[in-house]
Amino acid sequence: VLNDAVAIVLYRTVLEFAEREVSLGVLAAALGKFLAMFLLSALVGVLAALLLSLALKHLNLRSTPSLELSLVVLGSYAPYALAEALELSGIMSILFAGITEAHFSHFNLSSTSQITVQQTFRMMAFIAETCVFVYLGLAVTGFPHVVKASLVVWSILLILLGRAVNIYPLSALVNRFRRTKISRRFQFVMWFSGLRGAIAFALAMNLPHEVFGDEPRRILITTTL
């Protein structure tokens, strides 16, 4: 999820500077924009989650699990809406909100609400993921494609290479400090799982026509799909 959130922030940053000429000043400004959006989005999520935790701790809602569940759902959506309103990254904000809530808000719920909240969010995540991949399947015949075979092949090879350069050295480094080692089999799973492209496809679908033009945009969408 963190990879997806970082990808979205990078996507927005690159689009903002897409029409400028490449220079050290532009690259520095883009890097500053990326870091600012990343940190501010995370801050919004953490603060919203801490406020939710305090509310759950001091409000006497344990006797009404339905109100607890409602407050958790609304409090979890709030950082996303606030970050988007501030032109930050909603998904980055809600990611850090979820991490913070797992450490604080969860333990301020009644035992009944802990189970209800956990299963409710699992159900919502499963339905959302299913809808996303159904949409990906329908997109194959949903619009005209422009296939560039060489671009597709090179994209897959470079993605696999990039994942390998990322996963295997970092896993070897982490294994030096872990009591339970990351097995080669699990490293292979992490390497191959990077080919899931739901976020990449969604970003490609939102490429602006005025920046990329119609045909290059269709090539990128088809290659991503």
N, C-alpha and C positions, 0 to 999 in steps of 0.2 A: 504494500500500500504506500509505503514511503517513496518507493521508486515512482509510482504513478503520480504522487503529489509533486515530487521534484520535477517530473516531466512536464506537468501542467504549468508550473511556475516558469520553467525554462521556455516553454512554448509561448507563453504570454510575453516574456521578456524579449525573445527573438522577434516576434511579430511587431513589437513596439519599435524596434530599431531596424526593421527589415528594409526600409526605404532609404536609410542613410548609407553613406559611403563608409566602407570598413576602414577604421583607423584605430590607433591605440586609445585615443580619447573615447571613441564610441564603444570599444570593448570594455574599457574601464567603467564607463557609465552603465553598460549593460550588466556587468558583474555587480556593481553597486545596487542596481535596481533589483537584480535577482536576490541578493543577500537581504536587502531591506524587506522585500515581499515575503521571503521565507521566514525571517525572524518575526516580523510583525504579525503574520498569519498565525505562527505558532503561539505567539504571546496572546493573541485574541482567544485562541482555543483553550489555552491553559487557564487564563483568567476566568473565562466563562465556566469552565469545569469546576474551578475552585468555588465560584459563587454558588453553583448548583450544589456542591458538596456541603457548603455552609447552610444553605436553605434546607436541605434534607436532614441535616443534623439538628437544627434548632426548631424546625416546624414539626409539630406532632401529627405526623401523617401515617404512622405505623399501623393504626387501626383501620385505615382506608387504603388498601393496596392499589385501587384504581386511580386514586389521586397521585400516589407515588409514581406509578407507571406513566401517567400523563405528564407529570413534572419532568421526569427523566427524558421522555421523548421530546418535549418542547425545549428543555434545556440543552439537549444534544443537538437539535436543529438550529438553535439560536446562534452559536458561533459561526456556523456556515453562512447563515443569512447576513449576519453582521459583517463578516469578512468580505462577502460579495458586495455588500452595500458600500464598503470602504475601498472597493476595487483591489482587494487582496485575493488570496487563494482560499476559497471556501473549503476545498478538500484537504488542504494542508491544515487549516484551522480545526476542522472536525476530526482529523487524525490525531492531533495532539490533545484535543478535548477528550477523545475516547481513551487515550492512554492515561490521562490524568484521572478521568472518572473511574477507570478500572482500579486505580490505587486508592481513591478516596470516596467517591460517591457510592460505589458498590457496597461498602461496609457500613454506610449510614442508612441502608434500606432494611426493611423487615425481611425475615427469612423467606416469606411468601413472595415478596416483590423481587428479591434477588433472583429466584428461579424464574419468575414471570418475565422480568426484564431480559434475562439472558436468553430465554427461549424465543421471546418476541423478536429480538434483534437478529437472532440466528435465522428465524423464519423470513424476516424482511430481507436479509442479505442473500438468502438462497433464492427467493423470488426475483430479486433485482438481478442477480447474476444469471439466472435462467433467461430472463427477458433480454438481457444484453446479448447472450450468445444465440438466442433465437433471431434477434434482429440481425446479427452478423450473418447468419445463414440465409435469411431472406434478402440481404443486401447483394448476394451473389447474382441474383436475377432481377434486382430492384431498379437498376439503372445501367446505362451503357458504359462499358469499360474500355479503357485504352491500355492494352497490355504491352509492356516493354520487358521481354523475357530476360534480357541481360541485367536490367535494373532489379528485377525480382530475385534472380539468382545471387547477384552480388550483395543485395540487401540481406538475404538470409545468411549468406556466408559471413558477412561482416558482423551481423547480430550475434551469431554463434561464437565468432572469434572474440567479440567484445565481452560476452558473458563469460567465456572461458578465462580471459585475462582478469576478469573481476572475481569470479567465484573461487577458482583453485588457489591462487596466491593468498587471498584473504582468508580462506578456510585453513590453509597451512599456518598462517600467522595466528589465527584465533585458536587453533588446536594446541599451540604452545602454552596457552594459558587456561585451557578448559580441562576440567577433570573428565567430563564425558566428551569424547572426541566426535567431530563430524565425520561420518564414514564416507568412503568414496562413493558408495551407492547414493547416499543422500546428496552429496555434492553434484553428482550427475543429474539428479532430479531437479535441484536448484538451477543448474545450468540450462537444462532443456525447458524448464517452466518459464523461462524468460521469453519464450516465443508467443505467449498469450498477448494478444494485441487489441483488447477491447478499448483501452484508453487511447492507444495510438490511432485506432480507426476513428474514434470519436473526434480526436484532434484534427485528423486529416479531413474529416467531413466538414469541419468548421474553418478550413482555410479560406481566407477572404479572396473573392474573385479579383478584386482590384489590385491585389499584390501579386498573385500567381498566374492569373489568366485561366481560361477554361480548360484547355488541353493539359497543361502541366498539373493543374489541380486534379483532373481525372486520372492522370498517370499516377500521382502520389496516392490517391484513394485506392486505386486498383492494386498497386504494389503493396500497400498496407494491408488490404483485405486478404 
